[in-house]
Amino acid sequence: MSSGGFHVHGPHDHELEHAAQHEPKGFAGQLAVITAILATVGAFFSYMGGATQANAALYKNDAAIKKTEASNQWNYYQAKSSKQNLAELAFDLSTNEEQKAKYKDKIARYDKEKAEIKLAAEKLEAESKHFDEESGEQMHQHHRWAQATTALQVSIALAAIALLTKRRWMEWATLGTGAVGVALGALAWLHL
């Protein structure tokens, strides 16, 4: 109100002036931008976390398939060993030279076949082990992405608290927690 050049403020006008002068410039706008950036980065981290978890499951599945194939090869190897043992027994018990020659050839054939089967089984076991290691690596990355996403979610919650309480230090806590989340995401990206 003014009368004769003298201006008097009401209590509400005083609060608005005080808020305009003392509240950080664009505090709500700053927090909105920070929250949008954190949510965008968090969405990317969440996607990467899901992708690495899916990859880990696929690698684990491939490992199980290779392990089963290796087991089948070892069973086949065992069957050939049993046949070879029977041929060796027949060779030892046989008195006929023609029969002995036949069993000796079978023993040699089984030896050769077993060597090939053993190589195939060992190769499959190595592939299974490789897929298991890849699965473990993917799960480690998944956990890093999950940690990064969680830190960003906490940071977004702190931004909401900062906005409601209008505390500048809460904005710094938001930024600090967001930085931790981004650092964890960088570790996941670098496979650390």
CORFEN-V319158 format. One record per helix or strand. SS is the DSSP state (H for helix, E for strand). FROM is the first residue (numbers start at 1). LEN is the number of residues. If there is no record, write none. Layout:
SS,FROM,LEN
SS,FROM,LEN
This chain:
E,2,2
E,6,2
H,11,12
H,27,67
H,97,69
H,168,22
